[in-house]
């Protein structure tokens, strides 16, 4: 019986025919009934399994596991390491590279309500603050040869009306208005080696005006080198990376945080207001909210009350959170 994630991995890898990713180890354990014996209340047990395997191999000199390859990393028993042919991992990676990339059936804008939910409800992102978002429809923009990569897919804001005393909010209004935080989001269905650079620098371009800018995707290639490159880009250019988990939306996370800017890009904000009525309305609505000291939620993106149901019905994706109860 598996008493821990490492015990579970040990049981699975005793009979595995080849090195497995931590997701594959969890899938085997789940199908064999081994996972059901685990006493875990976490919503993403496969992530916990992966984290423990990585740390054990890296830090434990007497680890029973060995990490094989890195696109993505796979694990095997150290005692069975001699069973792995020298070119086994290379062959696996070559075969997987030949597999056609599956294009998600849903539309990019189907992710907007889920990002609205994430921004409002996910504590790893909002740190307990209520962040509201608004979709910016590119097709309503005034045409210009200079507006490519200027318009974000979604924008967001935070006003401390629910967190600060009214007199403090008023004092802030007549002082420097630093309480408001603005966010910009570029959304993609997936990030891979084929599109990450263009996607990332599109986010750099259309998030230059905001305090924080993010590139958001539902699928992110699980490749050690690729993830390290995303981390490098985030550290160098300041745009964060968010992954929406469509099998368990509450397990979505910030892969790389954005660098927070002290000031706003007023020239770009003015340009966006001039070119896009959605953005202009967003600015006007925030001013009304600040002056009235009340958030008019109807003016912003609707936040799904049951995001799992939304995903299952709109995106046709099976939910796994309940299985870990």
C-alpha positions in Angstrom: 0.0 0.0 0.0 1.3 3.5 -0.9 1.6 5.6 2.2 3.2 8.6 0.4 3.7 10.0 -3.1 7.2 8.5 -3.3 5.8 5.1 -2.2 3.2 5.4 -4.9 5.8 6.2 -7.6 7.9 3.2 -6.3 5.0 0.8 -6.8 4.2 2.1 -10.2 7.8 2.1 -11.5 8.4 -1.5 -10.2 6.5 -2.8 -13.2 6.8 0.1 -15.7 8.2 -0.9 -19.1 9.8 2.5 -19.6 10.6 5.7 -17.8 7.4 7.8 -17.1 6.6 11.4 -16.5 5.1 12.2 -13.1 1.7 12.8 -14.8 2.0 9.3 -16.4 2.9 7.8 -13.0 -0.2 9.4 -11.5 -2.4 8.2 -14.4 -1.2 4.6 -14.0 -1.7 4.8 -10.2 -5.2 6.1 -10.8 -6.2 3.5 -13.3 -4.8 0.7 -11.1 -6.6 1.9 -8.0 -3.4 2.7 -6.2 -4.1 6.4 -6.1 -7.4 5.9 -4.4 -5.5 4.5 -1.4 -3.6 7.8 -0.9 -4.9 10.0 1.8 -4.6 13.3 0.1 -7.0 16.3 0.1 -5.0 18.3 -2.4 -6.7 19.3 -5.7 -3.7 18.5 -7.8 -2.0 15.4 -6.4 -0.1 14.8 -9.6 1.7 18.2 -9.0 2.6 17.1 -5.5 3.9 13.8 -6.8 6.0 15.6 -9.4 7.4 18.1 -6.9 8.4 15.3 -4.5 10.1 13.3 -7.2 12.1 16.2 -8.5 13.3 17.2 -5.0 14.1 13.6 -4.0 16.2 12.9 -7.1 18.0 16.3 -6.7 18.6 16.4 -3.0 18.6 12.8 -1.8 21.9 11.1 -2.4 20.3 7.6 -1.7 17.2 8.3 -3.8 15.5 5.2 -5.2 14.7 7.2 -8.3 16.6 8.5 -11.3 15.5 11.3 -13.6 15.8 10.5 -17.3 15.7 13.0 -20.1 14.2 16.5 -19.9 11.6 16.9 -22.7 9.8 16.4 -20.4 11.7 14.7 -17.5 10.8 11.1 -16.8 11.5 9.0 -13.8 12.6 5.4 -13.3 13.9 3.2 -10.5 17.6 3.5 -9.9 17.7 -0.2 -9.3 16.4 -0.8 -12.9 18.5 1.9 -14.5 20.5 -0.8 -16.4 17.3 -1.8 -18.2 17.1 1.5 -20.0 18.7 1.3 -23.5 21.1 4.1 -24.2 18.8 5.6 -26.9 15.5 4.8 -25.2 14.6 8.3 -24.1 15.8 9.8 -27.4 13.5 7.4 -29.2 10.6 8.3 -27.0 11.1 12.0 -27.5 11.5 11.6 -31.2 8.2 9.6 -31.5 6.4 12.2 -29.3 7.8 15.0 -31.5 6.2 13.3 -34.5 2.8 13.3 -33.0 0.6 16.0 -34.5 -0.2 18.9 -32.1 -3.8 18.7 -31.0 -5.6 22.0 -31.6 -8.0 22.6 -28.8 -11.6 22.6 -30.0 -12.6 25.6 -27.9 -12.1 29.2 -28.9 -9.6 31.6 -27.3 -12.4 33.8 -26.0 -13.9 30.8 -24.2 -11.0 31.3 -21.8 -12.0 34.8 -20.9 -14.6 33.9 -18.3 -12.1 31.5 -16.7 -9.4 34.2 -16.5 -12.0 36.6 -15.0 -12.7 33.9 -12.4 -9.0 33.3 -11.8 -8.2 37.0 -11.4 -11.1 37.4 -8.9 -10.8 34.2 -6.9 -7.3 32.8 -7.1 -5.2 33.8 -4.0 -1.9 32.9 -5.7 -2.6 35.8 -8.1 -4.8 38.3 -6.3 -3.5 37.8 -2.7 -7.0 38.1 -1.4 -7.9 41.2 -3.4 -10.9 41.6 -5.7 -9.6 42.1 -9.2 -12.1 42.7 -11.9 -11.5 42.3 -15.7 -12.9 43.5 -18.9 -12.6 41.9 -22.4 -11.3 44.3 -25.1 -12.7 43.4 -28.5 -10.1 44.0 -31.1 -12.6 44.2 -33.9 -14.1 47.4 -32.5 -10.8 49.2 -32.7 -10.2 52.1 -35.1 -7.9 50.8 -37.9 -4.4 52.1 -37.9 -1.1 51.0 -39.2 0.4 51.6 -35.8 -2.0 49.6 -33.6 -0.6 46.1 -34.2 0.2 44.4 -30.8 -1.2 47.4 -28.9 -4.5 45.9 -27.8 -4.5 43.5 -24.9 -7.2 40.7 -24.9 -8.3 41.5 -21.4 -7.6 44.2 -18.8 -8.1 44.2 -15.1 -8.0 46.5 -12.1 -8.0 46.6 -8.4 -9.4 49.4 -6.2 -9.2 49.0 -2.4 -12.8 50.2 -1.9 -13.7 47.0 0.0 -10.4 46.9 1.9 -9.8 50.5 3.0 -11.8 52.8 5.2 -13.8 55.5 3.2 -11.7 58.4 4.6 -8.5 56.7 3.5 -9.9 56.1 0.0 -10.8 59.8 -0.2 -7.5 61.0 1.1 -5.8 58.8 -1.5 -8.0 60.4 -4.2 -6.8 63.9 -3.4 -3.1 62.8 -3.0 -1.5 60.6 -5.6 -4.1 57.9 -6.6 -1.5 55.1 -6.2 -4.2 52.8 -4.8 -5.4 51.7 -8.2 -3.6 48.7 -9.9 -4.0 48.0 -13.6 -3.4 44.6 -15.3 -3.1 43.6 -18.9 -3.6 40.0 -20.3 -2.6 38.4 -23.6 -4.4 35.0 -23.9 -3.5 32.0 -26.0 -5.0 28.5 -26.1 -1.6 27.0 -25.8 2.1 27.8 -25.6 4.7 25.7 -27.4 8.1 26.0 -29.0 6.2 27.1 -32.2 4.5 30.1 -30.8 6.0 31.2 -27.5 8.3 33.9 -28.7 5.7 35.7 -30.8 3.1 35.3 -28.1 5.5 36.6 -25.4 6.6 39.7 -27.2 3.0 40.4 -28.2 2.3 40.5 -24.5 5.3 42.7 -23.9 4.0 45.1 -26.5 0.4 45.4 -25.5 1.1 45.3 -21.7 3.6 48.2 -21.6 1.0 50.6 -20.1 -0.1 48.5 -17.1 1.3 48.0 -13.6 1.4 44.2 -14.4 1.3 42.3 -17.6 0.7 38.6 -18.2 0.7 36.0 -20.9 -2.0 33.5 -20.2 -2.4 30.0 -21.7 -4.5 26.9 -20.9 -1.8 24.5 -22.2 1.9 25.0 -21.6 4.5 22.6 -23.0 5.9 20.5 -20.2 9.6 20.6 -21.2 12.3 21.5 -18.8 14.2 23.6 -21.3 11.0 25.3 -22.5 9.9 26.2 -19.0 13.4 27.5 -18.2 13.2 29.7 -21.3 9.8 31.1 -20.2 11.3 31.8 -16.8 14.2 33.6 -18.4 11.9 35.8 -20.5 9.8 36.7 -17.5 12.9 37.7 -15.5 14.3 39.7 -18.5 11.2 41.5 -19.7 8.8 41.4 -16.8 5.7 39.8 -18.3 4.4 37.0 -16.1 3.1 33.6 -17.2 -0.3 32.2 -16.0 -1.5 28.7 -16.7 -5.2 28.0 -16.5 -5.8 24.4 -15.5 -8.9 23.4 -17.4 -9.3 20.1 -15.5 -9.3 21.8 -12.2 -9.6 25.6 -12.6 -8.8 26.3 -8.9 -5.4 24.6 -9.5 -4.5 27.3 -12.0 -1.3 29.1 -11.1 1.2 31.8 -11.8 4.1 30.0 -13.4 6.2 33.2 -13.4 5.2 36.4 -11.6 5.2 39.7 -13.4 7.5 42.6 -12.5 5.4 45.3 -10.9 5.8 48.8 -12.4 5.4 51.8 -10.2 3.9 54.0 -12.9 1.5 53.7 -15.8 2.1 54.3 -19.5 -0.2 57.3 -20.0 0.6 57.9 -23.6 -0.3 54.3 -24.5 -3.4 54.5 -22.3 -4.5 57.7 -24.2 -3.8 55.9 -27.5 -5.9 52.9 -26.4 -8.8 55.1 -25.4 -8.6 56.8 -28.7 -8.5 53.6 -30.7 -10.8 51.2 -28.8 -14.2 52.0 -27.3 -14.0 49.1 -24.9 -10.9 50.4 -23.3 -12.2 53.9 -23.2 -15.3 52.6 -21.4 -13.1 50.6 -19.0 -11.3 53.8 -18.0 -14.5 55.7 -17.6 -16.1 53.0 -15.5 -13.1 52.8 -13.2 -13.3 56.6 -12.6 -17.1 56.3 -11.8 -16.4 53.5 -9.4 -13.6 55.4 -7.7 -15.7 58.6 -7.4 -18.8 56.7 -6.1 -16.7 54.4 -3.9 -18.7 51.4 -5.3 -17.7 48.8 -7.8 -20.4 48.5 -10.6 -19.8 44.9 -11.3 -22.2 44.8 -14.2 -19.8 46.9 -16.3 -17.1 44.2 -16.2 -16.7 40.6 -17.3 -19.1 38.2 -15.7 -17.5 35.8 -13.3 -18.8 32.2 -13.7 -20.3 31.0 -10.4 -19.7 27.4 -11.4 -16.5 27.5 -13.5 -16.2 23.7 -13.6 -19.6 23.4 -15.1 -18.7 26.1 -17.6 -15.6 24.2 -18.6 -17.5 20.9 -18.9 -20.3 22.3 -20.9 -18.7 25.0 -23.1 -15.2 23.5 -23.5 -16.2 19.8 -23.3 -13.4 19.0 -21.0 -13.8 16.5 -18.2 -13.2 17.7 -14.7 -10.8 15.8 -12.4 -11.0 17.8 -9.2 -13.9 15.8 -7.8 -12.0 12.6 -8.2 -9.5 13.7 -5.7 -12.0 14.3 -2.9 
